[in-house]
Structures are given as C-alpha cells and as structure tokens.
Amino acid sequence: MTTLDPLRTLGELVTERPERAALFERLRLDYCCGGTQTLAEACRQRELELDDVRARLEAADATGAEGDGVERTDWRRASLAELCAHITTTHHDGLRESLPRIAGLLSTVVRVHGGGHPELRGLQQAFTEVREELEPHLAREESTLFPACIGLERDTIAVPEALLEEHEREHASVGVQLAALRRLAGDYCPEQALCGTHRALLDALAGFERDLHQHIHEENNVLLPRARAMSALAARPSRRPGEARELPGELTTTRGRRRTTDTPSLPPCCETWIVEQARSWVTRRPGPGAPPQ
C-alpha cells in the first residue's frame, strides 16, 4: 500500500528528493514550469494511473535506482548565494557550451537532409527562437536577479515582486518552447535518426531539455519561493528591543497586547503605508558604531 500524498506538488516532491526528477522525466510529468501541480492532477492530465506512479516513486525512494546521474543536492539547505553560484556554474555555463554545439549540429543535419525532410528546418527555427530568448534571460539573471537575491540574504533588502514574476513568466515561455522542440524532433527517438550526426543532435537536444528542466525547477521551486518568503519578512517593520514577538496567527499592538487576525484590522492601504514608513526609517537609521548623521 502506498503512502505518498497525492496532493503534494511535483515541485515539492522533487525539491525534497531531487532524484525523483528522473522518473518524472520518463513519465513526462512537468515538475519545473508545472511544479505547482499536485501529483494527482499531473497524473490525471497525462492519463497515468496514480497508484502506479506513487508505487514507482516509493520504490525509487527506497532503492535510489531512478536517480542515477541526477542532481541529488537538497538546495533548500544552501544559502541563496550558494544556490545562485550553482545555477550559474552548472546550468548557465553549461548552456553557453551546449547552445552553439546544438546549433552547429542542426546546421549540418539541415544542410545534408533538409531537402528531403523540410521538418528539420522548422526544428532549426524553433531552436533558434529558444536560444534567442534564453541567452539574454541568463544575462538578466546574473546581472539583476541573482545580485538581488544575494542582497536580500546579506542586507535584508527585499527583492521586488515584479522581478520574481518576470522570471517566472519567462520560464513558462521557455517551457512551452521546449515542448514544441520535442514535438518537432519526434520525441527525440533515436530510431528515427537519419545519420550519426542526426543521432548526436537528438541526444544533445534531449540533454538540453533535461538540464533546463532541472535548471528551471531549482529557480521556480526553490530560489524564487525562498526569495519571495524572505522578502515578505524583510518588508515587515523591525521590532523595538523588548517588544513582544509576533506569533503565527496573531498581530501585536503598539502597546504589546496581542490580538488574533480574526479581529478587524487596518485597511490594506493604511497597513501598506505603515510598512513603507517603517522600512524608510530602518533604511535611514545608522547601524551600530556608525557616526551620527
């Protein structure tokens, strides 16, 4: 009898045990851009038997067989700086090597076989489009998103919600393009290869897809949620020494008395103004040992 909760999301399941990604890849369960789907929802959408998938997941958890060659690090335990460094050196640098290599393989295959197989030109065009979207996206992550996450962790400066949402939208767009590439390339089936170079191309495209799935998962399901949660805490006004700590489900009044969140609260506009004023005061306030202004 299986015990794995079918209402847990794909992103949570892979974040908890990264080796589960290998099984999800084989079953075509989208744990990166579609990481907010529950296991039950994803199986229903793919017309897979839920109990069978749960059993295979639990068997893989017990043996580790499904996770061979797959990232196993639990990035929830790393700092944001460490996670950003890992994404840059492992995924971004890897893409900067694989993108021109795949483009070269495509050029060769289209030149040799394109006359008799016009679908290859469509594949080449689709890959060019995803490359043109990916390369500036990587640069923006390294110049804007990652420094913002590191600043959040180091200096408690909130990451703008608009920046997080922008990257989530761009990841969703890449996910759509990856699915289109797979369709155009015949599901990367090696039996359809027209020559050795075409076989190498299909293998490279499959690896490109796997790496991007892992890459986007680490951002969508680990980095961005952590940055969002930490930013929410950073946006809250600091407590004065001796002030009672706020407990989950409670709000603390200025006189130190607690009231539950069920009681009437300030209008959102007032609460936002208070938070903004408090943050402004904290920003202007000199730190310990700083000269008076």
C-alpha atoms as one frame of an Amber mdcrd trajectory, in Angstrom:
protein
   0.000   0.000   0.000   1.425   3.378  -0.992   1.663   6.246   1.478   2.967
   9.139  -0.656   0.492  12.038  -0.502  -1.015  12.593  -3.999  -1.908  16.183
  -3.057   1.729  17.225  -2.788   3.001  19.214  -5.749   5.531  17.924  -8.261
   7.874  20.768  -7.326   7.727  19.829  -3.638   8.362  16.169  -4.379  11.476
  16.883  -6.456  12.737  19.569  -4.071  12.507  17.067  -1.222  14.242  14.296
  -3.178  15.885  15.581  -6.395  16.425  12.060  -7.740  12.660  11.808  -8.316
  13.173  14.067 -11.328  14.477  11.104 -13.344  11.153   9.268 -13.074   9.184
  12.428 -13.805  11.294  12.962 -16.933  10.458   9.472 -18.162   6.767   9.947
 -17.448   6.742  13.465 -18.961   5.469  14.991 -15.706   6.331  18.692 -15.707
   7.970  19.358 -12.330   9.615  22.666 -13.336   7.215  25.094 -15.052   4.296
  22.935 -13.918   5.729  22.344 -10.473   2.656  23.733  -8.714   0.500  20.852
  -9.992  -0.291  18.152  -7.473   0.809  14.623  -8.275  -2.842  13.637  -8.648
  -3.562  16.490 -11.075  -0.460  15.778 -13.159  -1.250  12.066 -13.441  -4.839
  12.811 -14.438  -3.658  15.242 -17.119  -1.184  12.699 -18.521  -3.718   9.862
 -18.173  -1.383   7.929 -15.876  -2.521   5.596 -13.124  -1.895   7.466  -9.876
  -1.295   4.401  -7.691   1.216   3.026 -10.193   3.165   6.311 -10.244   3.108
   6.508  -6.436   4.400   2.936  -6.197   7.223   3.677  -8.635   8.162   6.811
  -6.711   8.289   4.935  -3.428  10.316   2.122  -4.984  12.759   4.686  -6.369
  12.965   6.369  -2.962  13.844   3.030  -1.378  16.480   1.985  -3.902  17.706
   5.218  -5.464  17.610   3.440  -8.839  15.564   6.132 -10.573  18.002   8.865
  -9.636  21.239   7.667 -11.233  23.059  10.616 -12.823  20.548  13.145 -11.488
  21.241  16.105  -9.211  20.848  14.936  -5.592  21.728  18.048  -3.594  18.992
  19.404  -1.330  19.228  23.098  -2.262  16.767  24.066   0.467  19.666  23.765
   2.885  22.029  26.020   0.912  22.295  29.775   1.152  20.800  31.819  -1.670
  24.322  32.834  -2.661  25.384  29.184  -2.926  22.305  28.310  -4.959  22.861
  31.239  -7.347  26.507  30.219  -7.779  25.484  26.626  -8.508  22.900  27.690
 -11.106  25.459  29.929 -12.812  28.345  27.462 -12.930  26.319  24.311 -13.592
  23.398  25.435 -15.734  24.276  28.818 -17.244  27.851  27.872 -18.145  26.603
  24.517 -19.426  24.072  26.250 -21.677  26.721  28.572 -23.065  28.569  25.453
 -24.203  25.606  23.396 -25.408  23.690  26.102 -27.310  26.366  26.696 -30.012
  27.120  22.966 -30.198  23.467  22.110 -30.891  23.205  24.964 -33.396  26.205
  23.511 -35.255  24.722  20.007 -35.309  21.437  21.426 -36.604  23.184  23.312
 -39.384  24.908  20.140 -40.538  21.771  17.996 -40.414  19.678  20.605 -42.240
  22.342  21.046 -44.921  22.607  17.303 -45.557  18.994  16.177 -45.073  16.886
  19.344 -45.200  15.929  18.947 -48.851  14.109  15.683 -48.248  12.982  16.488
 -44.692  11.602  20.035 -44.502  10.553  19.479 -40.865  14.224  19.798 -39.942
  14.167  23.454 -40.950  11.214  24.010 -38.629  13.198  22.387 -35.811  16.160
  24.640 -36.576  13.952  27.746 -36.487  12.334  26.704 -33.190  15.729  26.104
 -31.601  16.991  29.489 -32.828  13.999  31.164 -31.180  14.522  29.478 -27.817
  18.236  30.319 -27.946  17.459  33.969 -28.686  15.178  34.061 -25.647  17.464
  32.121 -23.327  20.753  33.978 -23.790  19.510  37.419 -22.646  17.492  35.715
 -19.895  20.663  34.178 -18.458  22.381  37.553 -18.584  19.473  39.229 -16.747
  19.524  36.594 -14.042  23.233  37.101 -13.458  23.108  40.904 -13.594  19.810
  41.543 -11.775  18.011  38.600 -10.165  20.949  36.832  -8.514  22.526  40.020
  -7.079  19.077  40.937  -5.715  18.742  37.544  -4.019  22.222  37.801  -2.536
  21.473  41.339  -1.340  18.286  40.072   0.278  20.206  37.438   2.200  23.110
  39.706   3.152  21.446  43.069   3.734  17.741  42.145   4.156  16.769  44.189
   1.102  13.551  42.778  -0.347  13.542  41.557  -3.953  10.790  43.347  -5.921
   7.834  41.051  -6.573   7.728  42.298 -10.182  11.244  40.927 -10.744  10.296
  37.491  -9.418   7.136  37.399 -11.546   9.057  38.468 -14.646  11.386  35.492
 -14.362   8.516  33.103 -13.693   6.798  34.304 -16.891   9.973  33.880 -18.912
  10.440  30.364 -17.521   6.883  29.480 -18.558   7.622  30.715 -22.085  10.758
  28.557 -22.281   8.733  25.572 -21.066   6.302  25.988 -23.963   9.200  26.214
 -26.413  10.820  23.068 -25.006   7.589  21.133 -25.544   7.444  22.396 -29.140
  11.045  21.310 -29.764  10.273  17.815 -28.536   7.247  17.539 -30.852   9.230
  18.794 -33.856  12.078  16.373 -33.105   9.832  13.318 -32.939  10.142  12.889
 -29.165  13.950  12.596 -29.582  13.535   8.950 -30.601  16.981   7.688 -31.745
  15.431   5.150 -34.123  14.371   7.983 -36.442  17.944   9.283 -36.822  18.979
   9.764 -40.450  22.702   9.531 -39.738  25.226   9.624 -36.903  25.150  13.423
 -36.734  21.358  13.427 -36.531  21.541  10.879 -33.699  24.035  13.098 -31.869
  21.674  16.053 -32.382  18.700  14.206 -30.902  20.767  13.124 -27.924  22.038
  16.687 -27.399  18.512  18.120 -27.569  17.271  15.580 -25.020  20.112  16.535
 -22.683  19.398  20.215 -23.263  15.763  19.639 -22.224  16.691  17.659 -19.082
  19.162  20.293 -17.928  16.695  23.135 -18.490  14.010  21.261 -16.573  16.388
  20.900 -13.607  17.563  24.498 -14.011  14.045  25.945 -14.033  12.986  23.671
 -11.171  15.792  24.979  -8.968  14.670  28.529  -9.666  10.867  28.183  -9.758
  10.541  25.750  -6.855  13.497  26.682  -4.627  15.151  30.042  -5.332  12.129
  32.201  -6.164   9.835  30.891  -3.378  12.612  31.369  -0.826  13.329  34.877
  -2.113   9.604  35.695  -2.007   9.230  34.450   1.587  12.372  36.230   2.784
  11.318  39.437   1.035   7.965  39.331   2.830   9.797  39.144   6.150  12.215
  41.904   5.133   9.282  44.181   4.278   7.860  43.939   7.784   8.812  46.702
  10.252  11.533  45.842  12.759  10.555  45.292  16.397  11.940  47.574  19.083
  14.038  45.981  21.856  11.763  44.311  24.417   8.717  44.294  22.143   6.770
  41.045  22.193   7.445  38.746  19.254   4.578  38.241  16.854   3.244  34.710
  16.847   1.769  32.867  13.859  -1.900  33.805  13.510  -1.552  36.879  15.754
  -0.829  40.570  15.392   0.896  42.601  18.115  -0.453  46.015  19.017   1.755
  49.036  19.745   1.087  48.526  23.459   2.374  44.968  23.409  -1.044  43.295
  23.662  -1.845  40.599  21.161  -4.956  40.300  19.107  -5.830  37.485  16.696
  -6.028  38.056  12.976  -9.736  37.263  13.215 -10.420  40.702  14.727 -10.921
  43.738  12.450  -7.626  45.055  11.079  -6.465  48.250   9.439  -7.412  48.805
   5.789  -4.724  47.456   3.405  -3.806  50.988   2.289  -3.023  52.001   5.871
  -1.047  48.841   6.597   0.982  49.378   3.403   1.710  52.991   4.373   2.879
  51.907   7.851   5.177  49.252   6.399   6.658  51.717   3.900   7.267  54.324
   6.596   8.886  51.776   8.888  11.144  50.488   6.136  12.163  54.037   5.265
  13.044  54.692   8.911  15.074  51.468   9.169  16.977  52.367   5.982  17.873
  55.834   7.270  18.755  54.655  10.771  22.567  54.384  11.305  23.837  50.955
  12.242  25.756  50.094  15.427  29.007  52.067  15.615  28.074  54.301  12.671
  28.822  58.023  13.064  25.773  60.183  13.832  24.170  61.832  10.789
